[in-house]
Amino acid sequence: PLPHPPEKEYHHVSMKTIHQNPNLFHVSTPINIERFASALSIHPNRAFVTSVVRTLKIGLWPWADTNPTGDFPETWDNAWANISSTEEQQFISDQCNDEVEKGQHSPAFGPDLLPGMYSTPNIAVPKPHSDDLRLVANQSAGDFCQNNMVSKSETKGARLDSLLVFIPMLLMFAKLHPGKRLLLWKSDVMGAFRTIPVHPLWQIKQVVTSLGGKGKSDKSSWLRYVDWRACFGNRGSPRAWASVMGLVVWLAICVLNMVFLCCYVDDCDSVGLVDDMLWYEPYQQLYPTDQTRLLKLWDWLSIPHKLKKQVWGETLVIIGFLVDPNAMTATLPEESKLDLVHHVHDFIANPTRRQTLHDFEQLTDSWHALSLNVFPLLKPALSNVYIKMSGKHRALAQIYLSKAIVEDLTWFVEHVEMSSGMLFFANIDWNPYSEADMTIFCDASLTGMGFWVVDRHLGFSCPVSGEDMRERIFFWEALCVLAALVWYEASKLAYFATPQSPARLTVFTDNSNTANIFDTLHALPEYNPILKTAVDIRIRSNIDLRVVHIGRDQNRVADALSKDNFHIARSLVPNISFNTFKPPRLTLGAAKK
């Protein structure tokens, strides 16, 4: 459930300021709260629904403690942003006036802050792929910034339907409508975060400052505005919006039966049939039927939207990727690919070999938002990055770029540069039990590794030894899977595979951890070279690998081979032939071309 202000906040000096200046504080939302609550009366999670409805009525409390360390000042003026141009200053001034007209900012006051108020820098930043500007409140600036009050653990984890969620949904829809021409549609909520009111006890902590015509040097010209709504720069806003929008999507899916609906922040995306359209009266246009139905739901709930953000077509940009539902492809635009490469290059080229935790978080956030959707095999590049970030909380804390991090990120960049940026996602939809081109069973024991190539009646063994074998059995289990992949590539059985039609290899293992790291491509640094080497092979030879966990009783042949019990292996597979192999060499640095 969404929280409300702790009791101690009502005894702060802020309450006196709020009571003495009622014109500066106001709670409202365009959302029709009565209809929202009524429609959700059948939702099973009553506590959550009640908390969201309460938030819309009294305002959001963003999981905050306004004095988390005991030394936060009562009032703090940190509106120091250097405005680069008069145009930017004029934009900020115009934007503040516009927010007042919309009922999202208080009337102007100033130049001084009142007791309990906080003001942090406000800057104008370009919108993605646009020359337009957006006003952003930098609530992470300074030791006493608002985001240092907001709980990081409580606000993380707002789940978004990425391309990796959208693709399986699209594949399922295509299976249900074979031979039909498909289209995609996308609807956008206008000012998503700005539809959510914040509590007056938090409004007082997000005062917007316009420096006026005389700029920073003359404080007498400063104008102040209390921001009444959730803003883009606050750590709690994404989760708050996800809570509201998640319930709207629940209504669309569970009540209106729009089961093929995904949501990414303020965009709802889905798939439909080219010949299934429905008239939407307010915009005097035909839209895909479910898109029209969603817009009507938004209208009934008074959720704002505008014409130009309601789009559809046989190809469409979804979460930054050009998706073609009929060719079953997703492509990262070349400009975005170059931006990603430059971002990573700049990150590792820092002459001090250090970056802040904030820089690390920006890298991983942008990575997940873009690259890992269309480059899912490159996840191992983040293993050492996450280890370095672990346990660190100060945004400006300096983190050393280890050799392993530089090597991993260089490996990532080289693969991205060689890639077409296109994901053929129809090829990932296959059954590893019945549709593989080749099936191999792998196992490791305290004395060796072994794998069995079922279709070729081949058994391979490799003796290993060491005092730490028992402790490192997971490593050898994973290395055995890699050895099977190395053999498959060397056999030339995948010689004619292409990105559009990759070879399909299923490897069975009785070690669940091994199956898990090859499935998620996420492992501790010790195992990361195994995953990187496997990725190099998969990309180079167009092999789609699935590693599946099975019980030990199903893996008796590979078990016997790992222990050099060849008589047992032959009793199980009479026509098996025996061979040996050497442990594969691992990728440590750059991508193998």
Secondary structure, 3 states (H helix, E strand, C coil): CCCCCCHHHHHCHHHHHHHHCHHHCCCCCCCCHHHHHHHHHHCCCHHHHHHHHHHHHHCECCCECCCCCCCCCCCEECCCCCCCCHHHHHHHHHHHHHHHHCCCECCCECCCCCCCCEECCEEEEECCCCCCEEEEECCCCCCCCHHHCECHHHHCCCCCCCHHHHHHHHHHHHHHCCCCCEEEEEEECCCCHHHCEECHHHHCCCEEEECCCCCCCCHHHCEEEEECECCCCCCCHHHHHHHHHHHHHHHHHHHCCCCCEEEECCEEEEEEECCCEEEEHHHCEEEEHHHHHHHHHHHHHCCCCCHHHEEEECCEEECCEEEECCCCEEECCHHHHHHHHHHHHHHHCCCCCEEEHHHHHHHHHHHHHCHHHHCHHHHHHHHHHHHHHCCCCCCCCEEECCHHHHHHHHHHHHHHHHCCCEEEHHHHCCCCCCCCCEEEEEEECCCEEEEEECCCCEEEEEECCCCCCCCCHHHHHHHHHHHHHHHHHHCCCCCCCCCCCCEEEEEEECCHHHHHHHHHCCCCCCCHHHHHHHHHHHHHHCEEEEEEECCHHHCHHHHHHHCCCHHHHHHHCCCCEEEECCCCCCCCCCCCC
